């Protein structure tokens, strides 16, 4: 008798993307307590067409989290929507830069070090141009930028020698990529550094650490009251660094690995409240008030 293949056909790239975005939306809704919906764009859409889709969303869309798309296109779309007076757009790059900054603040705080008196090195800084301005806004005036072409005259281990913190943007490269040799070098150089002083993208989850609280803050205020930019991003980084739970064991990273849902909800609440405090001129010394805790957003 003929053999019948009863397995489901493989999902198309569009279906995979839709499923991933739906999971992102569900996670943010659970952590922030705000209603979420998914809007997709195809690879064939230009940045202007992508921005037009966003601008056509109903007024109830208080903010946009632009993720799982090309970084340069995301930045262009963000700028186009802003110029057209649309809803605030947070890109995945913005959220990741905030999370990396929070990790650096948290590491130094645990050592009792002042960021203003600390030197930070960004390895492969070209991959995330917003990161160095983000660090400056958060109180890091001494920043060195290093990129792979610099290795010929200034090896990474030498560049990092006097840095208090190294943010290494190599670690998410897939195996076998052209940067593999440099990634191996980063693995070797951080063996000689203090534990926790090398911060990587591995384990960082901006959808958990940054997006829920920031998007909730935008949703809870009138349109335009929370202008996304370095000032708001600095508040988020500081709030996350303050709200992160203590390490559970000595080998835990400063920020990384799965965060329990309750802790993630607490972080989202802390981020949203820090922005609320700043916008309403409440007393920052009373941050956060004892009664403040995660709660569903009205309509969520």
Secondary structure by P-SEA (a helix, b strand, c coil): ccccccccccccaaaaaaaaaaaaaaaaaaaacbbbbbbbbcccccaaaaaaaaaaccccccccccccccaaaaaaaaaaaaaacccccccaaaaaaaaaaaaaaaaaaaaccccccbbbbbcccccccaaaaaaaaacccbbbbbccccccccccccccccccccccccccccccccaaaaaaaaaaaaccccccccccccccccccccaaaaaaaaaacccccccccaaaaaaaaaaaaaacccccccccccccccccaaaaaaaaaaaaaaaaaaaacccccccccccccccccccc
